[in-house]
Amino acid sequence: MEFLVASAIGVMAAAGIYLVLRARTYPVVLGLALLTYATNAFIFVSGRLAINAPPIIRDGVTVYTDPLPQALVLTAIVISFGMTAVIVVLSLRSYLESDSDQVDGKPEEIHNENIESIPDGSQGKTTP
């Protein structure tokens, strides 16, 4: 079971990193959301939760659940929700101002025209 959970967290993290590295704003927002889900799942699983065990120590109880990972995940969910809202607003404003959802701020057509206008053999070279 641990292998399955670790694999799921790894796949979510890999997909999140892949989406963050895309050149469009919407996949970047989804990638950041996947990364936060993977991080929350990692923190939650690291707590070794016990079923039907109290979260505090009492007399006569030998097995208890550690409440710290649950509190950390709850705090991380609230923070990630706020940061996702900020990133969505920033990406929407960027789209409305530039009429493009490119992360680097350059429309795709202009970027492709600049690449095609470079003569062969002189890419990245400067002449004195």
N, C-alpha and C positions, 0 to 999 in steps of 0.2 A: 504494500500500500504506500509506503514511503517513496518508493521509486516512481509510482504513478503521480503522486502529488508533486514531487520534485521535478518530474518531466513536464507537468502542466505549468508549473511556475517558470521553468526554463523556456518553454514555448511562448508563454505570454511575454516574458522579458525580451526574447529574440524578436518576436513580432513587433513589440513596442519600439525597440531600437531601429528596426528596419523602417517602420513608419515615420519615426522622428527624422530619419535621414532623407526623407522624400523632399521634393522641391515645391510641394503645395502645402497650403496652410491646414486644410481639413485633415489630411493624413497625419500631420504633425500633432494636431489636437488629439486624434484617436490614439496615436502612439504614446503620447504622454499619459492618457487615461489607462492604456494597457500596462504601462510601466508602474503606475500607482497601484493598479490591481495586483500585479505580480509582487510588488513590495509588501502590500497589505497581507496577501496570502502567505508570504514568506515569514513575516513577523507573527502572524496568527499561528502558523504551523510550528514555529520554533518554541511555542509555549508549552508543548506537550500536554494538551488538554485531556483531562480525564472525564469520562462520562459519569454523570450522577455524583459528582464530587463537589463539595462546597468550596467557594473561592476564598474562604478565610479559615484559619486554624481554630479548632474548637477542642475541648477535652474529649478524648476518646476517638477522635478522627485521625486515621493514619494516612489517608490519601486525600489530597486537596488540589484544586486547580489554581494555578498561578494567575492572578488577575492582571498582572502588569502587561502581558501581550495584548489582552483584550482592551485595556485602556489606551495603549499605544495605537492600536488599529483604529479605535474610535476617533482618536485625535487626528490621525493621519487621514481618515475619510473626510472629516470636516475641512481640514486644510487643503486636501486635493480638490474638493468640490469648489472651494473659493478660488483656488488657482486656475482650475479649468474655466470658471466663469470669466476670470480676468483674461486668460489666453483667447477665449472665444471672442470677447469684446475687442481685443487688440487685433485679432485676425480679421474680424468684420470691418473694423475701421481701416485697416490696411487695404482690404479689398475695395472698399468704397472710394478710397482716395486714389488708388492706382489702377482701378479697373482690371486688376489681375490678382490671382491668388498665389503667385510665385513667392516663395519665402525670401529670395534675395532681392525682391522688389523690381526685377526686370521682366517685362512681358516676354513670353516665349518667342514671339515673332522677331522682336528686336534682337534678342540674344542669338537666334539662328542666323539672322542677316549679318551680324558682326562676325560670326564664325565663318560664314561662306565668303565674306569679303577679304579674308586674309589670304594672300597668295601662297601657293604651295612652296614649302621649303623655308618659309620665313616665320613660321609659328614660334613665337616666344623669343625670336632673335632680334636684336637691334643693330642697325648699321650706323657706323660713325659718320 
